[in-house]
Amino acid sequence: MSTDQPLLTPVKLGRYQLPNRLVMAPLTRNRAGTGNVPGNLNATYYTQRASAGLLITEATQISPQGVGYPATPGIHSPEQVAGWRLVTDAVHAQGGHIFLQLWHVGRISHPSLQPEGALPVAPSPIAPKGMASTYQGEQPFVTPRALELEEIPGIVDQYRRAAENALEAGFDGVEIHGANGYLLDQFMRDGSNQRTDAYGGSIANRARLIREVTEAVVGVWGADRVGVRLSPSGTFNDMVDSDPKALFGYVAQELDRFGLAYLHIVEPRADEVPPEGDRAVLTSHFFRNYFKSTIISAGGHDRESGNAVIAAGDADLVAYGRWYISNPDLAERFALKAELNAYDRSTFYGGNEKGYTDYPALQLSKTSS
């Protein structure tokens, strides 16, 4: 194996020894079956990519209330647990490791996706700008209902039960989705959280929910099989905070106390970082001062930048999204410095095997130096 590519060297992640430092990022693909149940097509998709050091599943809703998009899988029914068992068994048969990403969308939903047409829930009744994805097409976001204080333990319990279901489904661990403008991110940021109770106001109060959720999930799995994903520079889903450096530095320090398997950082991208301010400093490098264990860097990496971020010591593993969509054998292609398949954006969300399981494997005759 080439020593000029740190991406291809083994690494310990929590209790697992991984063969390389490539991570398949969590990627919403909208291909779950009836009842938001994964099936054989999903098992094929993940198994094709099992040579990654770690697979992280697409975001998976922890409850019917957590649903925000059509045809996304859940982990709250017996049928969903059985469907995911098809996936984990197939991945493990190929020697792979797979974590499930636990997801509650909060306000990024629509009554048509909620039980009995209820309003989506959120920390505060603030509607995000933009459009909701529904089975009837895009519709404007509605103003969500603010969770009552006495309801919040029930949210924590949704995460706990989902973590238990993931254990039953045979996963190797779980990732708590605290990024991209979904419920936990909504609680952390003051642009979406204007509460005046124990879950609002100060940074410590706004971080309370992600801390309690992490504690609940760690109670099921053990800290060394739990990761957390954050997007401190992200503006997706109409997210903003008045002091992201202070907020996310504090959050990372609090998470560090658990001894987690990893912290997964979505790096700032040019199309998400406002020209004003210094949000761009919130990279994986920034978090080395606050989180002492393993860091995964995600966001726009290619082979060269992935190797560079590890060589610099800013991250320990690198997550790839779009390149894993179109290159199921990405680790092998990187090892040979081979040509990559181009991805087809029109097939990212929804559909069948086209653009999902039909990307070709590496042909050795096409490799280049």
MITI-635649 format. One record per residue: z, x, y of N, C-alpha, C, CB in turn. Coordinates in steps of 0.02 Angstrom, whole numbers, padded with zeros to 5 digits, always signed. Atoms other than C-alpha are relative to their C-alpha. Glycine has a CB too. Layout:
residues N
ZXYZXYZXYZXY/...
//
This chain:
residues 369
+00000+00042-00060+00000+00000+00000+00000+00044+00062+00061-00048+00000/+00007-00040-00061-00046+00063+00173+00065+00001+00039-00057-00026+00043/-00063-00007-00037+00105+00132+00265-00011-00012+00075+00030+00068-00011/+00012+00013-00072+00020+00100+00434+00007-00074+00015-00069+00025+00021/-00009+00071-00011+00054-00086+00411+00070-00021-00022-00053-00040-00039/-00068+00023+00017+00240-00129+00418+00002-00071-00025+00045+00007+00059/+00003+00069+00025+00190-00310+00387-00001-00003-00076-00062-00034+00028/+00010+00002+00072+00153-00264+00208+00057+00033-00039-00065+00034-00018/-00057-00032+00034+00321-00182+00169+00051-00054-00020+00034+00052+00046/-00050+00049+00022+00460-00274+00074+00056-00008+00051+00029+00021-00067/-00055+00013-00046+00605-00351+00167+00050-00047-00033-00025-00031+00068/-00051+00045+00024+00770-00436+00126+00010-00055+00052+00066+00038-00014/-00010+00058-00043+00787-00611+00200+00056-00042-00030-00066-00041+00009/-00056+00035+00030+00958-00686+00170+00013+00029-00069-00014-00075-00004/-00012-00024+00068+00983-00676-00018-00063+00018-00037+00037-00053-00038/+00063-00011+00034+00799-00651-00056-00032+00066+00019-00048-00057+00016/+00041-00059-00011+00694-00494-00075-00072-00024+00002+00012+00054-00055/+00069+00023-00008+00520-00532-00008-00048+00058-00006-00008-00035+00069/+00048-00055+00012+00364-00431-00053-00035+00024+00063-00051-00022-00049/+00031-00019-00063+00297-00429+00126+00032-00039+00056-00078-00012-00002/-00032+00028-00060+00340-00482+00303-00043-00054+00033+00017+00055+00050/+00041+00055-00025+00207-00616+00325+00034-00066-00016-00071+00003-00030/-00028+00067+00008+00272-00792+00350-00054-00050+00016+00063-00011+00046/+00043+00056-00018+00167-00948+00341+00041-00047+00044-00027-00038-00064/-00036+00040-00048+00222-01043+00496-00001-00074-00020-00029+00009+00070/+00001+00073+00011+00270-01228+00488-00059-00031+00038+00067-00032+00021/+00062+00025-00028+00107-01322+00518-00009-00074-00018-00061+00041-00026/+00012+00071+00012+00092-01510+00538-00074-00010-00017+00020-00042+00063/+00070+00010+00022-00064-01562+00442-00016-00074-00013-00013+00039-00064/+00011+00073+00005-00041-01753+00427-00038-00020-00063-00038-00024+00061/+00034+00016+00063-00089-01763+00245+00049-00023-00054-00038+00061-00025/-00045+00030+00050+00062-01843+00161-00028-00067-00022+00071-00008+00030/+00024+00063+00028+00030-01994+00052+00040-00060+00024+00001+00003-00074/-00036+00062-00016+00093-02172+00059+00075+00011-00004-00022-00057-00047/-00072-00010-00001+00276-02178+00105+00021+00069+00023+00028-00013-00068/-00014-00068-00024+00264-02005+00185+00021+00046-00057+00054-00002+00054/-00016-00037+00061+00269-01931+00010-00051+00055-00012+00004-00048-00061/+00047-00054+00019+00193-01759-00029-00026-00012-00071+00035+00069+00005/+00030+00009+00066+00077-01753-00178-00035+00063-00025-00048-00056+00002/+00033-00056+00032-00036-01643-00282-00043+00040+00048-00043-00024-00057/+00040-00037-00048-00151-01600-00137+00043+00047+00041-00037-00049+00047/-00046-00043-00037-00003-01533-00039+00024+00058-00042+00060-00041+00026/-00021-00053+00045+00055-01435-00190-00053+00054-00006+00017-00027-00069/+00055-00049+00003-00116-01353-00203-00003+00042+00063-00067-00036-00010/+00003-00035-00065-00115-01308-00018+00053+00054+00005+00009-00050+00056/-00053-00050-00005+00053-01220-00024-00006+00054-00054+00069-00034-00005/+00006-00049+00054+00021-01137-00191-00054+00052+00016-00016-00035-00066/+00052-00047-00019-00140-01060-00125+00026+00056+00046-00057-00037+00034/-00026-00046-00051-00034-00972+00008+00064+00034-00023+00012-00037+00065/-00065-00024+00026+00109-00917-00106+00008+00076+00003+00008-00022-00070/-00009-00073-00006+00073-00730-00080+00031+00020+00066-00067+00034-00009/-00039-00015-00060+00152-00743+00092+00071+00018-00020+00001-00061+00049/-00069-00015+00015+00324-00666+00096+00043-00062-00001+00028+00050+00050/-00037+00063-00004+00392-00836+00147-00047-00054+00024+00061+00006+00046/+00033+00060-00024+00314-01008+00161+00053-00044+00034-00035-00038-00058/-00041+00051-00032+00392-01128+00286-00042-00063+00003+00026+00022+00071/+00039+00061+00003+00337-01307+00260-00013-00028+00069+00034-00052-00043/+00009+00042-00059+00265-01421+00390+00065-00036+00016-00058-00050-00011/-00059+00036-00021+00397-01511+00491+00008-00064-00041-00003-00017+00076/-00013+00054+00048+00479-01641+00378+00058-00043+00024+00015+00029-00071/-00050+00042-00032+00574-01790+00445+00060-00013-00045-00032-00066+00021/-00064+00006+00036+00756-01807+00396+00020-00072-00012+00054+00036+00037/-00018+00070+00006+00760-01997+00412-00058-00042+00026+00065-00016+00040/+00052+00042-00029+00649-02146+00452+00001+00001+00076+00008-00072-00024/-00006-00004-00073+00714-02133+00631-00032+00063+00028+00074-00003+00021/+00026-00064-00022+00650-01954+00640-00076+00004+00000+00026+00053-00042/+00073-00001+00006+00466-02001+00614-00033-00003+00069-00025-00058-00044/+00035+00000-00064+00348-01962+00758-00075+00003-00005+00023+00055+00041/+00073-00008+00009+00173-01942+00684-00021-00033-00065-00020+00075+00001/+00024+00029+00062+00066-02028+00552-00007+00052-00056-00067-00033+00012/+00015-00040+00060+00057-01958+00375+00035+00067-00001-00074+00010-00007/-00041-00060+00004+00193-01828+00397+00054-00010-00053+00032+00018+00069/-00045+00010+00057+00309-01797+00248+00073-00007+00023-00006+00058-00048/-00072+00006-00011+00492-01843+00239+00039+00032-00056+00020-00073+00007/-00045-00025+00052+00642-01785+00139+00062-00045-00002+00021+00075+00015/-00056+00048-00002+00747-01944+00144-00005-00054-00053+00003-00031+00068/+00005+00049+00054+00686-02046-00005-00007+00035-00067-00060-00048+00012/+00009-00031+00066+00689-02013-00193-00072+00018-00015+00025-00048-00054/+00071-00015+00012+00499-02021-00196-00021+00063+00037-00043-00060+00022/+00016-00060-00038+00487-01888-00061+00030+00062-00033+00026-00006+00072/-00031-00056+00036+00609-01776-00155-00042+00019-00060+00072-00018-00022/+00042-00013+00059+00503-01794-00312-00067+00031+00020-00011-00064-00039/+00063-00029-00023+00344-01757-00214+00008+00072+00020-00026-00040+00058/-00011-00069-00019+00417-01600-00140+00015+00044-00061+00057+00005+00050/-00012-00039+00061+00474-01546-00314-00065+00023-00031+00041-00042-00052/+00066-00022+00022+00290-01541-00362-00021+00065+00036-00053-00055+00011/+00019-00057-00042+00264-01418-00219+00041+00061-00019+00009-00016+00074/-00043-00058+00012+00414-01306-00252-00012+00029-00070+00073-00018+00010/+00013-00025+00067+00381-01295-00438-00065+00040-00003-00004-00059-00050/+00065-00035+00001+00200-01245-00407+00004+00066+00036-00053-00044+00031/-00007-00063-00038+00246-01114-00276+00041+00050-00040+00034-00014+00068/-00042-00046+00039+00383-01040-00386-00037+00027-00061+00064-00035-00022/+00040-00024+00057+00261-01029-00532-00045+00058+00019-00043-00057-00029/+00040-00056-00025+00161-00910-00422+00043+00056+00028-00048-00025+00054/-00045-00052-00024+00315-00808-00377+00016-00004+00074-00029+00066-00014/-00010+00006-00072+00325-00875-00199+00070-00026+00018-00051-00046+00029/-00062+00026-00029+00473-00921-00087-00019-00051+00053+00044+00057+00029/+00017+00054-00046+00473-01083+00013+00062-00033+00029-00044-00052-00035/-00053+00035-00037+00590-01156+00145-00028-00065+00027+00029+00045+00057/+00019+00064-00029+00584-01336+00205+00024-00004+00073+00029-00060-00041/-00020+00008-00070+00584-01369+00393+00026-00071+00012-00058+00016+00048/-00033+00064-00012+00705-01509+00441-00013-00023+00072+00077+00006-00012/+00030+00023-00063+00640-01618+00584+00024-00070+00019-00076+00001-00005/-00010+00066-00032+00695-01761+00696-00035+00004+00067+00077-00019+00008/+00042-00007-00060+00570-01795+00835+00034-00026+00063-00065-00037-00010/-00031+00028-00059+00689-01890+00950-00048-00045+00039+00025+00054+00045/+00040+00044-00044+00592-01963+01097-00075+00006-00013+00014+00016+00072/+00071-00010+00013+00423-01897+01033-00022-00045-00058-00016+00075-00015/+00018+00049+00050+00390-02056+00937-00024-00063+00037+00061-00016-00047/+00024+00063-00028+00336-02236+00965+00031-00057-00041-00080-00004+00000/-00030+00055+00040+00410-02405+00915-00040-00019-00062+00005-00061+00044/+00040+00017+00060+00264-02432+00794+00015+00046-00059-00073+00004+00017/-00018-00046+00053+00329-02282+00695+00074-00005-00020-00016+00072+00021/-00072+00005+00011+00513-02332+00701+00018-00060-00043+00036-00005+00067/-00023+00057+00039+00609-02445+00582+00009-00062+00044+00066+00016-00036/-00005+00064-00035+00593-02626+00640-00023+00004+00073+00071-00026-00003/+00028-00005-00067+00497-02570+00794+00050+00020+00053-00030-00064+00019/-00052-00020-00047+00652-02495+00875-00026+00053+00049+00061+00028-00037/+00016-00054-00046+00646-02380+01025+00018+00067-00031+00037-00009+00067/-00022-00068+00020+00647-02193+00987+00066+00018+00035-00055+00053+00017/-00064-00021-00029+00814-02108+01021-00007+00069+00031+00055+00000-00054/+00003-00063-00038+00849-01961+01136+00069+00012+00031-00056-00002+00055/-00063-00010-00035+00992-01880+01231+00007-00044+00061+00006+00072+00020/+00000+00039-00061+00943-01976+01389-00063-00043+00002+00004+00046+00063/+00057+00045-00003+00825-02120+01431-00055+00026+00047+00022-00069+00022/+00053-00032-00041+00687-02007+01500-00063+00002-00043+00022+00072+00024/+00063+00000+00037+00509-02038+01442-00037+00065+00013-00044-00061+00021/+00041-00060-00010+00405-01881+01413-00069-00020+00025-00006+00041-00065/+00070+00011-00018+00234-01868+01493-00042+00009-00063-00022+00049+00056/+00045-00010+00056+00091-01884+01372-00008-00062-00042+00023+00056-00043/+00017+00055+00045+00036-01991+01227+00029+00011-00069-00076-00008-00004/-00025-00001+00068+00113-02033+01060-00057-00009-00049+00053-00055-00011/+00049+00009+00054+00011-02016+00900+00024-00055-00046-00012+00067-00039/-00020+00056+00042+00015-02179+00803-00057-00017-00048+00019-00062+00043/+00052+00022+00047-00080-02263+00662-00053-00041+00036+00031-00041-00057/+00048+00038-00041-00166-02365+00799-00033+00044+00053+00034-00059+00033/+00028-00046-00049-00220-02210+00894+00052+00022+00051-00059-00032+00036/-00047-00024-00050-00141-02128+01046+00023-00057+00045-00032+00056+00042/-00030+00049-00044-00022-02235+01148+00050+00035+00045+00034-00058-00041/-00047-00033-00045+00086-02193+01299+00070+00003-00030+00002-00037+00068/-00070-00003+00020+00260-02131+01262+00041-00054+00036+00029+00071+00015/-00045+00049-00030+00396-02260+01294+00063+00035+00023+00016-00057-00051/-00065-00026-00019+00563-02233+01377+00047-00007-00059+00028-00036+00062/-00043+00003+00060+00682-02188+01233+00068-00030+00017+00008+00069-00031/-00070+00023-00006+00855-02258+01204+00046+00059-00006+00016-00054-00054/-00049-00054+00003+00997-02138+01241+00049-00013-00057+00039+00007+00066/-00048+00007+00054+01105-02108+01088+00070-00010+00028-00001+00062-00045/-00070+00009-00018+01281-02174+01106+00041+00057-00030+00027-00069-00024/-00042-00055+00023+01419-02046+01086+00021-00010-00073+00062+00006+00044/-00023+00013+00068+01480-02130+00927-00056+00003-00052+00034-00068-00004/+00057-00006+00046+01305-02119+00851-00014+00072-00020-00062-00031+00031/+00021-00069+00011+01292-01930+00859+00025+00028-00066+00025+00044+00056/-00017-00023+00068+01395-01894+00702-00048-00025-00054+00071-00023-00017/+00049+00025+00047+01269-02003+00612-00064+00041+00000-00017-00072+00016/+00058-00045-00002+01128-01890+00672+00014+00063-00040-00018+00018+00074/-00019-00060+00038+01221-01739+00604-00002-00015-00075+00071+00023+00021/+00000+00018+00071+01242-01832+00440-00070-00008-00028+00039-00064-00010/+00070+00002+00022+01054-01864+00432-00024+00070-00020-00045-00029+00056/+00019-00069+00018+01028-01676+00434+00035+00023-00063+00017+00048+00058/-00036-00021+00060+01162-01650+00303-00031-00031-00063+00075-00021+00005/+00029+00033+00059+01087-01778+00184-00070+00028-00015-00005-00076+00011/+00067-00030+00010+00912-01707+00211+00006+00069-00031-00038+00004+00066/-00011-00066+00030+00979-01533+00172+00017-00006-00074+00055+00037+00038/-00017+00012+00071+01054-01600+00010-00062-00019-00039+00053-00055-00006/+00062+00020+00034+00887-01681-00034-00047+00060-00009-00035-00055+00039/+00042-00060+00006+00796-01517+00000+00025+00045-00057-00001+00039+00066/-00028-00038+00055+00914-01430-00120-00021-00030-00066+00077+00003+00005/+00020+00035+00062+00877-01562-00252-00075+00010-00013+00016-00075+00006/+00072-00007+00008+00690-01539-00221-00021+00070-00019-00036-00019+00064/+00016-00066+00026+00701-01356-00271-00021+00052+00050-00052-00006-00049/+00018-00050-00050+00674-01266-00107+00046+00062-00005+00005-00029+00070/-00040-00062-00002+00737-01088-00080+00046+00002+00060-00046+00061+00000/-00041+00003-00060+00812-01132+00088-00030-00051+00047+00005+00068+00034/+00024+00047-00050+00788-01236+00245-00001+00033+00068+00044-00063+00001/+00003-00020-00070+00739-01208+00426+00014-00061+00043-00069+00031+00018/-00015+00053-00047+00816-01316+00562-00049+00005+00059+00074+00005+00025/+00050+00000-00053+00682-01365+00687+00034-00015+00067-00056-00053-00014/-00031+00007-00065+00759-01334+00857-00049+00014+00056+00060+00045+00007/+00053-00022-00047+00593-01306+00947-00045-00057+00021-00041+00056-00032/+00059+00041-00014+00440-01387+01025+00014-00069+00029-00039-00007-00061/-00013+00063-00035+00524-01527+01121+00023-00057-00044-00060-00021+00034/-00026+00053+00043+00597-01622+00974+00076-00008+00011-00015+00015-00074/-00066+00025-00019+00773-01694+00963+00050+00055+00018+00028-00039-00057/-00049-00052-00015+00878-01535+00955-00018+00038+00064+00007+00049-00058/+00023-00031-00062+00773-01454+01092+00014-00046+00059-00075+00016-00005/-00014+00048-00054+00791-01613+01196+00073+00002+00021-00019-00071-00023/-00071-00004-00017+00980-01599+01187+00016+00065+00036+00043-00005-00063/-00017-00064-00030+00979-01415+01235-00023+00006+00073-00032+00056-00041/+00030-00014-00066+00871-01425+01392+00020-00054+00051-00076+00004-00006/-00024+00047-00051+00930-01504+01554-00056-00043+00030+00035+00038+00055/+00054+00044-00021+00757-01574+01591-00003-00065-00039-00065+00036-00006/+00000+00060+00042+00781-01699+01450+00069-00025-00015-00036+00014-00065/-00069+00019+00013+00971-01704+01435+00038-00005+00066+00035+00051-00047/-00039+00011-00061+01062-01783+01582+00064-00038-00015-00042-00040+00052/-00062+00032+00021+01215-01841+01486+00059+00027+00040+00012+00010-00076/-00061-00021-00034+01388-01832+01563+00059+00003-00048+00015-00046+00058/-00054-00002+00049+01488-01834+01401+00003+00070-00032-00010-00054-00055/-00011-00065+00033+01531-01694+01276-00065+00032-00023+00046-00009-00059/+00065-00027+00022+01345-01670+01235-00047+00011+00060-00033-00046-00050/+00041-00010-00058+01283-01649+01414+00035+00041+00053-00022-00066+00029/-00029-00038-00055+01309-01550+01573-00004+00074-00011+00072-00021+00011/-00003-00073+00009+01362-01373+01530-00046+00023-00057+00072+00023-00014/+00040-00029+00054+01259-01258+01420+00037-00009-00067-00015+00074+00012/-00038+00007+00062+01399-01261+01290-00004-00071-00027+00072+00020+00011/+00004+00069+00022+01394-01451+01285-00070-00017-00025+00019-00047+00058/+00069+00015+00021+01204-01459+01274-00017+00035-00066-00050+00020+00054/+00011-00035+00063+01209-01334+01130+00044-00027-00057+00014+00074+00009/-00048+00025+00051+01343-01434+01038-00035-00030-00060+00046-00052+00032/+00032+00033+00057+01223-01536+00932-00033+00050-00047-00052-00051+00025/+00032-00048+00046+01121-01390+00865+00053+00041-00036-00048+00047+00039/-00055-00036+00033+01285-01301+00827+00029-00043-00056+00054+00018+00051/-00029+00045+00051+01354-01452+00733-00049-00011-00058+00019-00067+00031/+00050+00008+00053+01190-01477+00639-00003+00062-00043-00070-00015+00031/+00002-00063+00038+01186-01294+00589+00061+00005-00046-00003+00061+00048/-00060-00003+00040+01365-01304+00528-00006-00047-00061+00061-00019+00042/+00008+00048+00055+01324-01458+00423-00049+00025-00053-00024-00068+00027/+00051-00024+00046+01168-01381+00346+00025+00062-00038-00065+00016+00037/-00029-00059+00033+01255-01215+00311+00052-00022-00052+00033+00046+00053/-00048+00026+00049+01390-01317+00223-00033-00021-00066+00037-00057+00028/+00037+00019+00060+01257-01375+00100-00030+00061-00034-00055-00050+00017/+00042-00053+00026+01154-01217+00079+00032+00069-00002-00062+00005+00040/-00022-00069-00012+01259-01068+00130-00042+00030+00055-00003+00043-00064/+00035-00024-00059+01213-00974+00288-00061+00043-00017+00047+00040+00043/+00054-00047+00015+01101-00848+00200-00063-00033-00028+00024+00051-00049/+00061+00037+00018+00977-00985+00152-00020-00050+00054+00011-00036-00067/+00015+00044-00057+00965-01066+00324-00028+00041+00058+00064-00039+00022/+00027-00029-00061+00856-01020+00472-00005-00053+00054-00070+00031-00012/+00008+00045-00057+00834-01097+00645-00061+00022+00040+00064-00002+00045/+00058-00015-00042+00674-01108+00749+00012-00024+00071-00063-00032-00029/-00006+00015-00070+00678-01104+00939-00066+00017+00036+00059+00039+00032/+00059-00015-00042+00539-01109+01071+00022+00005+00073-00056-00056-00007/-00033-00005-00066+00629-01045+01227-00047+00000+00060+00041+00061+00002/+00048-00001-00055+00472-01025+01332-00048-00060-00002-00040+00064-00001/+00048+00054+00010+00382-01180+01269+00008-00057+00049+00006-00026-00069/+00001+00059-00042+00333-01324+01381-00030-00061-00036-00039+00014+00064/+00029+00054+00039+00255-01430+01242+00047-00059-00002-00016+00024-00072/-00038+00063-00001+00312-01612+01242+00043-00007+00063+00045-00004-00062/-00030+00011-00066+00358-01602+01427+00070+00029+00005+00001-00074+00016/-00066-00032+00000+00502-01480+01408+00008+00048+00057+00012+00036-00066/-00017-00046-00054+00587-01385+01548+00076+00008+00002-00027-00027+00069/-00072-00012-00011+00757-01306+01584+00008+00041+00062+00032+00035-00062/-00011-00034-00064+00831-01242+01746+00018+00074-00009+00054-00035+00039/-00020-00070+00012+00896-01080+01667-00008+00017-00074+00074+00012+00023/+00011-00010+00072+00815-01045+01499+00030+00065-00026-00073+00000-00014/-00029-00062+00024+00878-00866+01490+00074-00009-00018-00006+00056+00054/-00071+00012+00014+01060-00920+01502+00009-00047-00059+00035-00028+00062/-00006+00049+00054+01034-01069+01387-00014+00031-00068-00048-00058+00012/+00019-00023+00067+00944-00983+01245+00036+00064-00020-00075+00012-00002/-00044-00055+00017+01045-00824+01257+00065-00025-00031+00015+00043+00061/-00062+00030+00026+01200-00931+01230-00011-00030-00069+00027-00054+00049/+00015+00031+00065+01120-01030+01089-00007+00052-00054-00065-00043+00005/+00009-00053+00050+01067-00871+00999+00066+00032-00019-00049+00052+00026/-00066-00028+00015+01242-00799+01013+00040-00046-00045+00038+00015+00064/-00037+00049+00041+01317-00959+00942-00028-00002-00071-00003-00069+00032/+00030+00001+00067+01193-00959+00798+00015+00064-00038-00076-00011+00005/-00014-00064+00032+01227-00776+00765+00067-00001-00037+00000+00056+00052/-00066+00003+00031+01407-00820+00721-00002-00026-00072+00046-00044+00042/+00003+00029+00067+01349-00912+00565-00021+00050-00054-00048-00059+00001/+00028-00045+00050+01267-00762+00481-00061-00028-00035+00052+00016-00051/+00059+00034+00027+01104-00856+00458-00050+00049-00031-00035-00040+00055/+00054-00040+00028+00955-00795+00358-00045+00027+00054-00040-00041-00050/+00045-00023-00053+00851-00785+00516+00002-00046+00060-00072+00005-00026/+00016+00038-00060+00811-00843+00691-00075+00007+00010+00040+00025+00064/+00073+00003-00003+00629-00896+00712-00019-00016+00073-00029-00054-00050/+00016+00006-00070+00563-00872+00890-00074-00013+00011+00022+00062+00039/+00069+00013-00022+00404-00953+00956-00010+00038+00065-00014-00077+00008/+00012-00043-00058+00338-00823+01077-00036-00039+00056-00041+00062-00020/+00037+00032-00054+00276-00875+01250-00074+00013-00006+00026+00024+00068/+00073-00007+00000+00090-00905+01261-00025-00014+00070-00033-00048-00051/+00026+00004-00068-00017-00893+01415-00010-00072+00023-00066+00038+00005/+00014+00069-00021-00058-01078+01413+00064-00042+00005-00048-00033-00049/-00061+00038-00002+00125-01129+01405+00049+00026+00053+00033+00000-00067/-00048-00030-00046+00212-01013+01529-00022-00012+00072+00007+00076-00014/+00018+00012-00070+00213-01071+01710-00008+00066+00037+00053-00043+00035/+00010-00063-00036+00152-00939+01834+00063+00022+00038-00057-00008+00049/-00060-00019-00036+00317-00946+01927+00056+00014-00050+00021-00055+00050/-00058-00012+00043+00481-00882+01855-00012+00056-00049+00017-00063-00038/+00004-00056+00047+00516-00756+01719+00011-00024-00072+00053+00053+00018/-00008+00027+00067+00508-00866+01564-00031+00045-00052-00031-00070-00003/+00035-00042+00048+00391-00740+01484+00045+00053-00031-00059+00033+00034/-00044-00050+00030+00539-00624+01452+00034-00027-00062+00052+00022+00050/-00035+00029+00058+00603-00744+01319-00041+00008-00064+00015-00075+00013/+00035-00019+00061+00516-00654+01178+00051+00019-00054-00050+00058+00013/-00046-00023+00052+00588-00594+01014+00040+00061+00023-00039+00017-00064/-00036-00058-00027+00634-00433+01106+00063-00021+00038-00047+00041+00047/-00058+00026-00037+00750-00532+01221+00057-00019-00047-00021-00061+00042/-00052+00027+00045+00842-00607+01072+00035+00054-00041-00030-00051-00046/-00035-00054+00035+00885-00438+00994+00069+00013+00031-00043+00064+00003/-00065-00010-00032+01028-00432+01121+00051-00053-00018-00009+00001+00075/-00044+00057+00012+01100-00596+01059+00007-00019-00074-00025-00059+00039/+00001+00019+00070+01056-00616+00875-00009+00064-00041-00056-00052-00015/-00003-00066+00033+01098-00470+00760-00035+00002-00068+00071+00021-00009/+00030+00001+00066+01016-00527+00599-00076-00003+00006+00026-00061-00041/+00074+00000+00005+00834-00556+00549-00031-00046+00051-00021-00021-00070/+00038+00039-00048+00711-00617+00680-00072-00006-00025+00003+00031+00071/+00070+00013+00013+00542-00697+00644-00034-00015+00066-00009-00060-00051/+00040+00011-00061+00412-00690+00783-00062-00041-00018-00022+00068+00032/+00058+00043+00011+00279-00827+00793-00037-00012+00065+00021-00067-00032/+00037+00020-00059+00140-00868+00912-00058+00045+00019+00046-00004+00057/+00060-00034-00022-00037-00803+00927-00010+00070-00026+00001+00003+00072/+00007-00068+00026-00016-00645+00824-00065+00008-00041+00060+00018-00044/+00050-00021+00048-00159-00555+00738+00031+00057-00041-00066+00024+00037/-00027-00052+00042-00142-00412+00614+00029+00057+00042-00055+00027-00047/-00023-00057-00040-00125-00278+00748+00065-00016+00037-00054+00019+00050/-00060+00017-00038+00004-00369+00855+00059-00013-00047-00012-00060+00044/-00054+00011+00048+00103-00420+00701+00030+00065-00024-00026-00039-00060/-00026-00066+00019+00117-00241+00643+00037+00033+00057-00057+00046-00023/-00030-00032-00059+00159-00186+00820+00069-00027+00015-00045-00008+00060/-00064+00029-00017+00302-00308+00846+00054+00021-00050-00005-00077+00003/-00048-00026+00049+00384-00250+00684+00013+00074+00012-00027-00011-00071/-00008-00071-00012+00353-00067+00721+00045+00014+00061-00067+00034+00010/-00041-00007-00060+00435-00090+00891+00072-00020-00011-00029-00041+00057/-00068+00022+00013+00589-00163+00810+00019-00066+00032+00047+00051+00022/-00014+00063-00034+00573-00328+00905+00006-00059-00048-00052-00015+00051/-00004+00052+00051+00554-00433+00747-00002+00033-00068-00058-00053+00008/-00001-00025+00069+00574-00413+00560-00055-00029-00043+00067-00015-00032/+00056+00033+00034+00442-00536+00501-00042-00034+00053+00025-00052-00053/+00046+00032-00048+00292-00619+00584-00031-00061-00033-00056+00050+00022/+00027+00063+00025+00236-00799+00562-00070-00011+00027+00046-00059+00020/+00070+00015-00016+00052-00847+00561-00014-00073-00015-00048+00046-00038/+00016+00070+00009-00011-01024+00584-00074-00010-00014+00020-00039+00060/+00071+00014+00008-00196-01046+00615-00034+00046-00050-00035+00006+00067/+00032-00046+00047-00242-00890+00516+00020-00016-00072+00018+00072+00016/-00017+00021+00068-00146-00957+00366-00035-00065-00019+00075-00009-00007/+00039+00060+00015-00238-01122+00380-00066+00020-00033-00013-00042+00063/+00068-00017+00023-00406-01036+00354-00002+00058-00049-00043+00016+00059/-00002-00058+00045-00350-00886+00249+00060-00004-00046+00001+00066+00040/-00057+00006+00044-00238-00934+00104+00023+00067-00028-00017-00047-00057/-00016-00067+00025-00244-00752+00047+00007+00050+00058-00054+00024-00050/-00004-00041-00061-00199-00683+00219+00032+00068-00014+00039-00036+00053/-00032-00064+00015-00083-00549+00149-00048+00049-00032+00062-00010-00046/+00048-00044+00033-00219-00481+00037-00054+00023+00049-00032-00037-00060/+00050-00019-00049-00345-00483+00179+00027+00052+00049-00024-00062+00039/-00030-00050-00044-00226-00389+00293+00005+00067-00036+00070-00023+00023/-00008-00062+00038-00195-00260+00156-00066+00039-00002+00024-00014-00070/+00066-00032+00003-00382-00226+00146-00035+00003+00067-00043-00038-00049/+00030+00004-00066-00413-00250+00332-00068-00036-00004-00009+00071+00031/+00061+00037+00015-00540-00378+00278-00016-00051+00053+00006-00034-00068/+00023+00053-00045-00639-00505+00375+00040-00064-00014-00076-00013-00008/-00037+00062+00008-00548-00669+00406-00047-00060+00006+00056-00006+00053/+00036+00064-00009-00616-00845+00383+00018-00029+00068+00018-00050-00057/-00013+00036-00061-00635-00938+00547+00032-00068-00017-00065-00010+00042/-00031+00065+00013-00530-01096+00562-00039-00054+00037+00074+00000+00022/+00035+00058-00027-00599-01269+00600+00053-00047+00029-00043-00036-00055/-00052+00041-00033-00488-01357+00729-00009-00075-00015-00002+00012+00075/+00011+00072+00010-00569-01526+00692+00032-00026-00064-00075-00014-00001/-00032+00021+00064-00486-01527+00520+00074+00017-00002-00036+00032-00059/-00070-00019+00000-00312-01471+00574+00045-00059-00019+00020+00027+00068/-00047+00057+00005-00235-01646+00578-00034-00059-00036+00024-00022+00069/+00025+00057+00037-00267-01779+00447-00062+00017-00041-00016-00056+00046/+00059-00009+00042-00405-01799+00319+00019+00014-00072-00041+00056+00027/-00009-00013+00072-00421-01735+00142-00002+00076-00012-00055-00036-00042/+00001-00071+00017-00457-01569+00058-00044+00042+00048-00024+00009-00071/+00043-00037-00047-00590-01523+00188+00043+00031+00055-00055-00047+00030/-00040-00035-00050-00514-01391+00301+00073+00006-00019-00006-00035+00065/-00070-00002+00024-00355-01397+00196+00007+00045-00060+00024-00071-00017/-00003-00041+00061-00380-01328+00021-00066+00031-00019+00025-00043-00057/+00067-00024+00019-00564-01279+00026-00022+00064+00035-00051-00054+00013/+00018-00064-00029-00558-01117+00126-00009+00052-00056+00053+00024+00051/+00014-00044+00057-00634-00981+00015+00048+00059-00003-00071+00026+00004/-00039-00060+00011-00535-00840-00060-00040+00062+00017+00025+00004-00073/+00031-00063-00019-00571-00660-00019-00054+00021-00050+00053+00055+00006/+00053-00030+00040-00735-00588-00081+00000+00075+00015-00070-00033+00015/-00010-00071-00013-00709-00402-00103-00061+00035+00029+00020+00034-00063/+00061-00031-00026-00889-00363-00062-00006-00006+00075-00061-00030-00033/+00005+00011-00071-00858-00424+00115+00052+00041+00039+00008-00073+00016/-00053-00036-00035-00713-00308+00154-00028+00054+00045+00049+00031-00051/+00020-00053-00047-00723-00185+00297+00059+00045+00012-00026-00030+00067/-00054-00048-00012-00624-00036+00352+00043-00023+00058-00028+00070+00013/
//
